[in-house]
Amino acid sequence: MIRVLLGWKGYAAAAIVAGVAAWWVQGWRYDAQISRIETAQATAMADAQAKARQIEQARVAAIEEVTKDADEKIAAVQADADAAADSAKRLRAELARLRRAASDTAATGSGPGQPGADPIGVLAVVLGELDDRAGEVGRYADRLKVAGLACEMAYDSLRSGQ
């Protein structure tokens, strides 16, 4: 067998063995390099995902804060509207009392030729309707203002987070 490896055949066999060995060694090197690249890519991807999650959480927290603030303002507006409704109720009660007093006076003192119109009653109706409409418009305007400000705050918080 040693005779077969002498001469050019030995050189050829040694070259083939060296080539195969070099191929294996180079394969191991490439495997190690590919493994490092995959590890670096996985690490970079995990870091990017963590950063994206952090940004998303900051945005969600900002929107939740804006929502909470808007809810508090809406509650304050509702409390003001309730207080105004109570005030209007007292005003209507007072107008009703004045109307009764005026109608009692008109019934006892009305003589021939006096008009039967009830100016206090007309005033009570007009003021009541005016108060109702003003309350509706005020509540609507307050809700729009709070919603608009909340929208602006949400936009600003998202814009500044970029």
VOGUGU-462061 format. One record per atom (N, C-alpha, C): residue number from 1; residue in one letter; chain; atom name; x, y, z. Coordinates in Angstrom, 1 decimal. Example, Ala and Ser with C-alpha at 12.3 -4.5 7.8 and 13.67 -1.06 7.14 Angstrom:
! residues 2
k, r, c, a, east, north, up
1, A, A, N, 13.2, -5.7, 7.8
1, A, A, CA, 12.3, -4.5, 7.8
1, A, A, C, 13.2, -3.3, 7.8
2, S, A, N, 12.8, -2.2, 7.1
2, S, A, CA, 13.7, -1.1, 7.1
2, S, A, C, 12.9, 0.0, 7.9
***
This chain:
! residues 162
k, r, c, a, east, north, up
1, M, A, N, 0.8, -1.2, 0.0
1, M, A, CA, 0.0, 0.0, 0.0
1, M, A, C, 0.9, 1.3, 0.0
2, I, A, N, 2.0, 1.2, 0.6
2, I, A, CA, 2.9, 2.3, 0.7
2, I, A, C, 3.4, 2.6, -0.7
3, R, A, N, 3.6, 1.6, -1.5
3, R, A, CA, 4.1, 1.7, -2.9
3, R, A, C, 3.1, 2.6, -3.7
4, V, A, N, 1.8, 2.4, -3.4
4, V, A, CA, 0.8, 3.2, -4.1
4, V, A, C, 0.9, 4.6, -3.8
5, L, A, N, 1.4, 5.0, -2.6
5, L, A, CA, 1.4, 6.4, -2.2
5, L, A, C, 2.7, 7.1, -2.6
6, L, A, N, 3.6, 6.4, -3.3
6, L, A, CA, 4.8, 7.0, -3.7
6, L, A, C, 4.6, 7.6, -5.1
7, G, A, N, 5.4, 8.7, -5.3
7, G, A, CA, 5.3, 9.3, -6.6
7, G, A, C, 4.1, 10.3, -6.6
8, W, A, N, 3.7, 10.5, -7.8
8, W, A, CA, 2.7, 11.5, -8.1
8, W, A, C, 1.4, 11.1, -7.4
9, K, A, N, 1.1, 9.8, -7.3
9, K, A, CA, -0.1, 9.4, -6.7
9, K, A, C, -0.2, 9.8, -5.2
10, G, A, N, 1.0, 9.7, -4.5
10, G, A, CA, 1.1, 10.1, -3.1
10, G, A, C, 0.8, 11.6, -3.0
11, Y, A, N, 1.3, 12.4, -3.9
11, Y, A, CA, 1.1, 13.8, -3.9
11, Y, A, C, -0.4, 14.1, -4.2
12, A, A, N, -1.0, 13.4, -5.0
12, A, A, CA, -2.4, 13.6, -5.4
12, A, A, C, -3.3, 13.2, -4.2
13, A, A, N, -2.9, 12.1, -3.5
13, A, A, CA, -3.7, 11.7, -2.3
13, A, A, C, -3.5, 12.7, -1.2
14, A, A, N, -2.3, 13.2, -1.0
14, A, A, CA, -2.1, 14.2, 0.0
14, A, A, C, -2.8, 15.5, -0.3
15, A, A, N, -2.9, 15.9, -1.6
15, A, A, CA, -3.6, 17.1, -2.0
15, A, A, C, -5.1, 16.9, -1.7
16, I, A, N, -5.6, 15.7, -2.0
16, I, A, CA, -7.0, 15.5, -1.8
16, I, A, C, -7.3, 15.5, -0.3
17, V, A, N, -6.5, 14.9, 0.5
17, V, A, CA, -6.7, 14.9, 2.0
17, V, A, C, -6.6, 16.3, 2.5
18, A, A, N, -5.6, 17.0, 2.0
18, A, A, CA, -5.4, 18.4, 2.5
18, A, A, C, -6.6, 19.3, 2.0
19, G, A, N, -7.1, 19.1, 0.8
19, G, A, CA, -8.3, 19.8, 0.3
19, G, A, C, -9.5, 19.5, 1.2
20, V, A, N, -9.8, 18.2, 1.5
20, V, A, CA, -10.9, 17.9, 2.3
20, V, A, C, -10.8, 18.5, 3.7
21, A, A, N, -9.6, 18.4, 4.2
21, A, A, CA, -9.4, 18.9, 5.6
21, A, A, C, -9.6, 20.4, 5.6
22, A, A, N, -9.1, 21.1, 4.5
22, A, A, CA, -9.2, 22.6, 4.4
22, A, A, C, -10.7, 22.9, 4.3
23, W, A, N, -11.4, 22.1, 3.5
23, W, A, CA, -12.8, 22.3, 3.3
23, W, A, C, -13.6, 22.2, 4.6
24, W, A, N, -13.3, 21.1, 5.4
24, W, A, CA, -13.9, 21.0, 6.7
24, W, A, C, -13.6, 22.2, 7.6
25, V, A, N, -12.3, 22.5, 7.7
25, V, A, CA, -11.9, 23.7, 8.5
25, V, A, C, -12.6, 24.9, 8.1
26, Q, A, N, -12.7, 25.2, 6.8
26, Q, A, CA, -13.3, 26.4, 6.3
26, Q, A, C, -14.8, 26.3, 6.6
27, G, A, N, -15.4, 25.1, 6.5
27, G, A, CA, -16.9, 24.9, 6.9
27, G, A, C, -17.1, 25.3, 8.3
28, W, A, N, -16.2, 24.8, 9.2
28, W, A, CA, -16.3, 25.1, 10.6
28, W, A, C, -16.2, 26.6, 10.8
29, R, A, N, -15.3, 27.3, 10.1
29, R, A, CA, -15.2, 28.7, 10.3
29, R, A, C, -16.4, 29.4, 9.8
30, Y, A, N, -17.0, 29.0, 8.7
30, Y, A, CA, -18.2, 29.6, 8.2
30, Y, A, C, -19.4, 29.4, 9.1
31, D, A, N, -19.4, 28.1, 9.7
31, D, A, CA, -20.5, 27.8, 10.6
31, D, A, C, -20.4, 28.7, 11.8
32, A, A, N, -19.2, 28.9, 12.3
32, A, A, CA, -19.0, 29.8, 13.5
32, A, A, C, -19.3, 31.3, 13.1
33, Q, A, N, -19.0, 31.7, 11.9
33, Q, A, CA, -19.3, 33.1, 11.5
33, Q, A, C, -20.8, 33.2, 11.3
34, I, A, N, -21.4, 32.3, 10.7
34, I, A, CA, -22.9, 32.3, 10.5
34, I, A, C, -23.6, 32.3, 11.9
35, S, A, N, -23.1, 31.5, 12.8
35, S, A, CA, -23.6, 31.5, 14.2
35, S, A, C, -23.5, 32.9, 14.8
36, R, A, N, -22.4, 33.5, 14.7
36, R, A, CA, -22.2, 34.9, 15.3
36, R, A, C, -23.1, 35.9, 14.6
37, I, A, N, -23.3, 35.8, 13.3
37, I, A, CA, -24.2, 36.7, 12.6
37, I, A, C, -25.6, 36.5, 13.1
38, E, A, N, -26.0, 35.2, 13.2
38, E, A, CA, -27.4, 34.9, 13.6
38, E, A, C, -27.6, 35.4, 15.0
39, T, A, N, -26.6, 35.3, 15.9
39, T, A, CA, -26.7, 35.7, 17.3
39, T, A, C, -26.8, 37.3, 17.3
40, A, A, N, -26.0, 37.9, 16.5
40, A, A, CA, -26.0, 39.4, 16.5
40, A, A, C, -27.4, 39.9, 15.9
41, Q, A, N, -27.9, 39.2, 14.9
41, Q, A, CA, -29.2, 39.6, 14.4
41, Q, A, C, -30.3, 39.3, 15.4
42, A, A, N, -30.3, 38.2, 16.1
42, A, A, CA, -31.3, 37.9, 17.1
42, A, A, C, -31.3, 39.0, 18.2
43, T, A, N, -30.1, 39.3, 18.6
43, T, A, CA, -29.9, 40.4, 19.7
43, T, A, C, -30.4, 41.7, 19.2
44, A, A, N, -30.1, 42.1, 18.0
44, A, A, CA, -30.6, 43.4, 17.4
44, A, A, C, -32.1, 43.4, 17.3
45, M, A, N, -32.6, 42.3, 16.9
45, M, A, CA, -34.1, 42.2, 16.7
45, M, A, C, -34.8, 42.3, 18.1
46, A, A, N, -34.2, 41.6, 19.1
46, A, A, CA, -34.8, 41.6, 20.4
46, A, A, C, -34.7, 43.1, 21.0
47, D, A, N, -33.6, 43.7, 20.7
47, D, A, CA, -33.4, 45.1, 21.2
47, D, A, C, -34.4, 46.1, 20.5
48, A, A, N, -34.6, 45.9, 19.2
48, A, A, CA, -35.5, 46.7, 18.4
48, A, A, C, -37.0, 46.5, 18.9
49, Q, A, N, -37.3, 45.2, 19.2
49, Q, A, CA, -38.7, 44.9, 19.7
49, Q, A, C, -38.9, 45.5, 21.1
50, A, A, N, -37.9, 45.4, 21.9
50, A, A, CA, -38.0, 46.0, 23.3
50, A, A, C, -38.1, 47.5, 23.2
51, K, A, N, -37.4, 48.2, 22.3
51, K, A, CA, -37.5, 49.6, 22.1
51, K, A, C, -38.9, 50.0, 21.6
52, A, A, N, -39.4, 49.2, 20.6
52, A, A, CA, -40.7, 49.5, 20.0
52, A, A, C, -41.8, 49.3, 21.1
53, R, A, N, -41.7, 48.2, 22.0
53, R, A, CA, -42.6, 48.0, 23.1
53, R, A, C, -42.6, 49.2, 24.0
54, Q, A, N, -41.4, 49.7, 24.3
54, Q, A, CA, -41.2, 50.8, 25.3
54, Q, A, C, -41.9, 52.0, 24.7
55, I, A, N, -41.7, 52.3, 23.4
55, I, A, CA, -42.3, 53.5, 22.8
55, I, A, C, -43.8, 53.3, 22.8
56, E, A, N, -44.3, 52.2, 22.5
56, E, A, CA, -45.7, 51.9, 22.4
56, E, A, C, -46.3, 52.1, 23.8
57, Q, A, N, -45.7, 51.6, 24.9
57, Q, A, CA, -46.1, 51.7, 26.2
57, Q, A, C, -46.2, 53.2, 26.6
58, A, A, N, -45.2, 53.9, 26.2
58, A, A, CA, -45.1, 55.4, 26.6
58, A, A, C, -46.3, 56.1, 25.9
59, R, A, N, -46.6, 55.7, 24.6
59, R, A, CA, -47.7, 56.3, 23.9
59, R, A, C, -49.0, 56.0, 24.6
60, V, A, N, -49.2, 54.7, 24.9
60, V, A, CA, -50.4, 54.3, 25.6
60, V, A, C, -50.6, 55.0, 26.9
61, A, A, N, -49.5, 55.1, 27.7
61, A, A, CA, -49.6, 55.8, 28.9
61, A, A, C, -50.0, 57.3, 28.7
62, A, A, N, -49.4, 57.9, 27.7
62, A, A, CA, -49.8, 59.3, 27.4
62, A, A, C, -51.3, 59.4, 27.1
63, I, A, N, -51.8, 58.5, 26.2
63, I, A, CA, -53.2, 58.6, 25.8
63, I, A, C, -54.1, 58.3, 27.0
64, E, A, N, -53.7, 57.4, 27.9
64, E, A, CA, -54.5, 57.1, 29.1
64, E, A, C, -54.5, 58.3, 30.0
65, E, A, N, -53.4, 59.0, 30.1
65, E, A, CA, -53.4, 60.2, 30.9
65, E, A, C, -54.3, 61.3, 30.4
66, V, A, N, -54.3, 61.4, 29.0
66, V, A, CA, -55.1, 62.4, 28.4
66, V, A, C, -56.6, 62.0, 28.6
67, T, A, N, -56.9, 60.7, 28.5
67, T, A, CA, -58.3, 60.3, 28.7
67, T, A, C, -58.7, 60.5, 30.1
68, K, A, N, -57.8, 60.2, 31.1
68, K, A, CA, -58.2, 60.4, 32.5
68, K, A, C, -58.4, 61.9, 32.7
69, D, A, N, -57.6, 62.7, 32.2
69, D, A, CA, -57.8, 64.2, 32.4
69, D, A, C, -59.1, 64.6, 31.8
70, A, A, N, -59.4, 64.2, 30.6
70, A, A, CA, -60.6, 64.5, 29.9
70, A, A, C, -61.8, 64.0, 30.7
71, D, A, N, -61.8, 62.8, 31.3
71, D, A, CA, -62.9, 62.3, 32.1
71, D, A, C, -63.1, 63.2, 33.3
72, E, A, N, -62.0, 63.6, 33.9
72, E, A, CA, -62.1, 64.5, 35.1
72, E, A, C, -62.7, 65.8, 34.7
73, K, A, N, -62.3, 66.4, 33.6
73, K, A, CA, -62.9, 67.6, 33.1
73, K, A, C, -64.4, 67.5, 32.8
74, I, A, N, -64.7, 66.4, 32.2
74, I, A, CA, -66.2, 66.1, 31.9
74, I, A, C, -67.0, 66.0, 33.1
75, A, A, N, -66.4, 65.3, 34.2
75, A, A, CA, -67.1, 65.2, 35.4
75, A, A, C, -67.3, 66.6, 36.1
76, A, A, N, -66.3, 67.4, 36.0
76, A, A, CA, -66.4, 68.8, 36.5
76, A, A, C, -67.5, 69.6, 35.7
77, V, A, N, -67.5, 69.4, 34.4
77, V, A, CA, -68.5, 70.1, 33.6
77, V, A, C, -69.9, 69.6, 34.0
78, Q, A, N, -70.0, 68.3, 34.2
78, Q, A, CA, -71.3, 67.7, 34.6
78, Q, A, C, -71.8, 68.3, 35.9
79, A, A, N, -70.8, 68.4, 36.8
79, A, A, CA, -71.1, 68.9, 38.2
79, A, A, C, -71.6, 70.4, 38.0
80, D, A, N, -71.0, 71.2, 37.2
80, D, A, CA, -71.4, 72.5, 37.0
80, D, A, C, -72.8, 72.6, 36.3
81, A, A, N, -73.0, 71.7, 35.4
81, A, A, CA, -74.3, 71.6, 34.8
81, A, A, C, -75.4, 71.2, 35.8
82, D, A, N, -75.1, 70.3, 36.7
82, D, A, CA, -76.1, 69.9, 37.7
82, D, A, C, -76.4, 71.0, 38.6
83, A, A, N, -75.3, 71.8, 39.0
83, A, A, CA, -75.5, 73.0, 39.9
83, A, A, C, -76.4, 74.0, 39.1
84, A, A, N, -76.1, 74.2, 37.9
84, A, A, CA, -77.0, 75.1, 37.1
84, A, A, C, -78.4, 74.7, 37.0
85, A, A, N, -78.6, 73.4, 36.9
85, A, A, CA, -80.0, 72.8, 36.8
85, A, A, C, -80.7, 73.0, 38.1
86, D, A, N, -79.9, 72.8, 39.2
86, D, A, CA, -80.5, 73.1, 40.6
86, D, A, C, -80.9, 74.6, 40.7
87, S, A, N, -80.1, 75.4, 40.2
87, S, A, CA, -80.3, 76.9, 40.3
87, S, A, C, -81.6, 77.2, 39.4
88, A, A, N, -81.6, 76.6, 38.3
88, A, A, CA, -82.8, 76.8, 37.4
88, A, A, C, -84.1, 76.3, 38.1
89, K, A, N, -84.0, 75.2, 38.7
89, K, A, CA, -85.2, 74.6, 39.4
89, K, A, C, -85.6, 75.6, 40.5
90, R, A, N, -84.7, 76.2, 41.3
90, R, A, CA, -85.1, 77.1, 42.3
90, R, A, C, -85.7, 78.4, 41.7
91, L, A, N, -85.1, 78.8, 40.6
91, L, A, CA, -85.7, 80.0, 39.9
91, L, A, C, -87.1, 79.7, 39.4
92, R, A, N, -87.3, 78.5, 38.8
92, R, A, CA, -88.7, 78.2, 38.4
92, R, A, C, -89.7, 78.1, 39.5
93, A, A, N, -89.2, 77.6, 40.7
93, A, A, CA, -90.1, 77.5, 41.8
93, A, A, C, -90.4, 78.9, 42.3
94, E, A, N, -89.4, 79.8, 42.3
94, E, A, CA, -89.7, 81.2, 42.7
94, E, A, C, -90.7, 81.9, 41.7
95, L, A, N, -90.5, 81.6, 40.4
95, L, A, CA, -91.4, 82.2, 39.4
95, L, A, C, -92.8, 81.7, 39.5
96, A, A, N, -92.9, 80.4, 39.8
96, A, A, CA, -94.2, 79.8, 40.1
96, A, A, C, -94.9, 80.4, 41.3
97, R, A, N, -94.1, 80.7, 42.3
97, R, A, CA, -94.7, 81.3, 43.5
97, R, A, C, -95.1, 82.7, 43.2
98, L, A, N, -94.3, 83.5, 42.4
98, L, A, CA, -94.7, 84.8, 42.0
98, L, A, C, -95.9, 84.8, 41.1
99, R, A, N, -96.0, 83.8, 40.3
99, R, A, CA, -97.1, 83.7, 39.4
99, R, A, C, -98.4, 83.5, 40.2
100, R, A, N, -98.3, 82.6, 41.1
100, R, A, CA, -99.5, 82.3, 42.0
100, R, A, C, -99.9, 83.5, 42.7
101, A, A, N, -98.9, 84.2, 43.3
101, A, A, CA, -99.2, 85.4, 44.0
101, A, A, C, -99.8, 86.5, 43.1
102, A, A, N, -99.3, 86.6, 41.9
102, A, A, CA, -99.9, 87.6, 41.0
102, A, A, C, -101.3, 87.2, 40.5
103, S, A, N, -101.5, 85.9, 40.3
103, S, A, CA, -102.8, 85.5, 39.9
103, S, A, C, -103.8, 85.6, 41.0
104, D, A, N, -103.4, 85.4, 42.3
104, D, A, CA, -104.2, 85.6, 43.4
104, D, A, C, -104.6, 87.1, 43.5
105, T, A, N, -103.6, 88.0, 43.3
105, T, A, CA, -103.9, 89.4, 43.3
105, T, A, C, -104.8, 89.8, 42.2
106, A, A, N, -104.6, 89.3, 41.0
106, A, A, CA, -105.4, 89.6, 39.9
106, A, A, C, -106.8, 89.1, 40.0
107, A, A, N, -106.9, 88.0, 40.6
107, A, A, CA, -108.3, 87.4, 40.8
107, A, A, C, -109.1, 88.2, 41.8
108, T, A, N, -108.4, 88.7, 42.8
108, T, A, CA, -109.2, 89.5, 43.8
108, T, A, C, -109.4, 90.9, 43.4
109, G, A, N, -108.4, 91.5, 42.7
109, G, A, CA, -108.5, 92.9, 42.3
109, G, A, C, -108.9, 93.2, 40.9
110, S, A, N, -109.2, 92.1, 40.1
110, S, A, CA, -109.5, 92.4, 38.7
110, S, A, C, -110.9, 93.0, 38.6
111, G, A, N, -110.9, 94.0, 37.9
111, G, A, CA, -112.2, 94.6, 37.7
111, G, A, C, -112.6, 94.7, 36.2
112, P, A, N, -113.7, 95.2, 35.9
112, P, A, CA, -114.1, 95.3, 34.5
112, P, A, C, -113.1, 96.2, 33.8
113, G, A, N, -112.7, 95.8, 32.6
113, G, A, CA, -111.8, 96.7, 31.8
113, G, A, C, -110.3, 96.4, 32.0
114, Q, A, N, -110.0, 95.6, 33.0
114, Q, A, CA, -108.6, 95.2, 33.2
114, Q, A, C, -108.2, 94.0, 32.3
115, P, A, N, -107.1, 94.1, 31.7
115, P, A, CA, -106.7, 93.0, 30.8
115, P, A, C, -106.5, 91.7, 31.6
116, G, A, N, -106.8, 90.6, 31.1
116, G, A, CA, -106.6, 89.3, 31.8
116, G, A, C, -105.3, 88.6, 31.5
117, A, A, N, -104.4, 89.3, 30.9
117, A, A, CA, -103.1, 88.8, 30.6
117, A, A, C, -102.3, 88.6, 31.9
118, D, A, N, -101.5, 87.6, 31.9
118, D, A, CA, -100.6, 87.4, 33.1
118, D, A, C, -99.2, 87.6, 32.7
119, P, A, N, -98.7, 88.8, 33.0
119, P, A, CA, -97.3, 89.1, 32.5
119, P, A, C, -96.3, 88.3, 33.3
120, I, A, N, -96.5, 87.9, 34.5
120, I, A, CA, -95.5, 87.1, 35.3
120, I, A, C, -95.5, 85.7, 34.7
121, G, A, N, -96.7, 85.2, 34.3
121, G, A, CA, -96.8, 83.9, 33.7
121, G, A, C, -96.0, 83.8, 32.4
122, V, A, N, -96.2, 84.8, 31.6
122, V, A, CA, -95.5, 84.9, 30.3
122, V, A, C, -94.0, 84.9, 30.6
123, L, A, N, -93.6, 85.8, 31.6
123, L, A, CA, -92.2, 85.9, 31.9
123, L, A, C, -91.6, 84.5, 32.4
124, A, A, N, -92.4, 83.8, 33.2
124, A, A, CA, -91.9, 82.5, 33.7
124, A, A, C, -91.8, 81.5, 32.6
125, V, A, N, -92.7, 81.5, 31.6
125, V, A, CA, -92.6, 80.6, 30.5
125, V, A, C, -91.3, 80.9, 29.7
126, V, A, N, -91.2, 82.2, 29.3
126, V, A, CA, -90.1, 82.6, 28.5
126, V, A, C, -88.7, 82.3, 29.2
127, L, A, N, -88.6, 82.7, 30.5
127, L, A, CA, -87.4, 82.4, 31.2
127, L, A, C, -87.1, 80.9, 31.3
128, G, A, N, -88.1, 80.2, 31.5
128, G, A, CA, -87.9, 78.7, 31.6
128, G, A, C, -87.4, 78.1, 30.3
129, E, A, N, -88.0, 78.5, 29.2
129, E, A, CA, -87.6, 78.0, 27.9
129, E, A, C, -86.2, 78.5, 27.6
130, L, A, N, -85.9, 79.7, 27.9
130, L, A, CA, -84.6, 80.3, 27.6
130, L, A, C, -83.5, 79.6, 28.5
131, D, A, N, -83.9, 79.3, 29.7
131, D, A, CA, -82.9, 78.6, 30.6
131, D, A, C, -82.7, 77.2, 30.1
132, D, A, N, -83.7, 76.5, 29.6
132, D, A, CA, -83.6, 75.1, 29.0
132, D, A, C, -82.6, 75.1, 27.8
133, R, A, N, -82.9, 76.0, 26.9
133, R, A, CA, -82.1, 76.1, 25.7
133, R, A, C, -80.6, 76.5, 26.0
134, A, A, N, -80.5, 77.4, 26.9
134, A, A, CA, -79.1, 77.9, 27.3
134, A, A, C, -78.3, 76.7, 28.0
135, G, A, N, -79.1, 75.9, 28.8
135, G, A, CA, -78.4, 74.8, 29.4
135, G, A, C, -78.0, 73.7, 28.4
136, E, A, N, -78.8, 73.5, 27.4
136, E, A, CA, -78.5, 72.5, 26.4
136, E, A, C, -77.3, 73.0, 25.6
137, V, A, N, -77.3, 74.2, 25.2
137, V, A, CA, -76.2, 74.8, 24.4
137, V, A, C, -74.9, 74.8, 25.2
138, G, A, N, -75.0, 75.1, 26.5
138, G, A, CA, -73.8, 75.2, 27.4
138, G, A, C, -73.2, 73.8, 27.6
139, R, A, N, -74.1, 72.8, 27.8
139, R, A, CA, -73.6, 71.4, 28.0
139, R, A, C, -72.9, 70.9, 26.7
140, Y, A, N, -73.5, 71.2, 25.6
140, Y, A, CA, -72.9, 70.8, 24.3
140, Y, A, C, -71.6, 71.5, 24.1
141, A, A, N, -71.5, 72.8, 24.3
141, A, A, CA, -70.3, 73.5, 24.1
141, A, A, C, -69.2, 73.0, 25.1
142, D, A, N, -69.5, 72.8, 26.3
142, D, A, CA, -68.5, 72.3, 27.3
142, D, A, C, -68.0, 70.9, 26.8
143, R, A, N, -68.9, 70.0, 26.4
143, R, A, CA, -68.4, 68.7, 25.9
143, R, A, C, -67.5, 68.8, 24.7
144, L, A, N, -67.9, 69.7, 23.8
144, L, A, CA, -67.0, 69.9, 22.6
144, L, A, C, -65.7, 70.5, 23.0
145, K, A, N, -65.6, 71.4, 23.9
145, K, A, CA, -64.4, 72.0, 24.4
145, K, A, C, -63.5, 70.9, 25.0
146, V, A, N, -64.0, 70.1, 25.9
146, V, A, CA, -63.2, 69.1, 26.6
146, V, A, C, -62.7, 68.1, 25.5
147, A, A, N, -63.6, 67.7, 24.6
147, A, A, CA, -63.2, 66.7, 23.6
147, A, A, C, -62.1, 67.3, 22.7
148, G, A, N, -62.2, 68.5, 22.3
148, G, A, CA, -61.2, 69.1, 21.5
148, G, A, C, -59.9, 69.3, 22.1
149, L, A, N, -59.9, 69.7, 23.4
149, L, A, CA, -58.7, 69.8, 24.2
149, L, A, C, -58.0, 68.5, 24.4
150, A, A, N, -58.8, 67.5, 24.6
150, A, A, CA, -58.3, 66.1, 24.8
150, A, A, C, -57.6, 65.6, 23.5
151, C, A, N, -58.3, 65.9, 22.4
151, C, A, CA, -57.7, 65.5, 21.1
151, C, A, C, -56.4, 66.2, 20.9
152, E, A, N, -56.3, 67.5, 21.2
152, E, A, CA, -55.1, 68.2, 21.0
152, E, A, C, -54.0, 67.6, 21.9
153, M, A, N, -54.3, 67.4, 23.1
153, M, A, CA, -53.3, 66.8, 24.0
153, M, A, C, -52.8, 65.5, 23.6
154, A, A, N, -53.7, 64.6, 23.1
154, A, A, CA, -53.4, 63.3, 22.6
154, A, A, C, -52.4, 63.4, 21.4
155, Y, A, N, -52.8, 64.3, 20.5
155, Y, A, CA, -51.9, 64.5, 19.3
155, Y, A, C, -50.6, 65.0, 19.7
156, D, A, N, -50.5, 66.0, 20.6
156, D, A, CA, -49.2, 66.6, 21.1
156, D, A, C, -48.4, 65.5, 21.8
157, S, A, N, -49.0, 64.7, 22.6
157, S, A, CA, -48.2, 63.6, 23.3
157, S, A, C, -47.7, 62.6, 22.3
158, L, A, N, -48.5, 62.3, 21.3
158, L, A, CA, -48.0, 61.3, 20.3
158, L, A, C, -46.9, 61.9, 19.4
159, R, A, N, -47.1, 63.2, 19.1
159, R, A, CA, -46.1, 63.9, 18.2
159, R, A, C, -44.8, 64.1, 18.9
160, S, A, N, -44.8, 64.4, 20.2
160, S, A, CA, -43.6, 64.7, 21.0
160, S, A, C, -42.9, 63.4, 21.3
161, G, A, N, -43.6, 62.2, 21.2
161, G, A, CA, -43.0, 60.9, 21.5
161, G, A, C, -42.2, 60.4, 20.4
162, Q, A, N, -42.2, 61.0, 19.2
162, Q, A, CA, -41.5, 60.5, 18.0
162, Q, A, C, -40.1, 60.8, 18.1
***
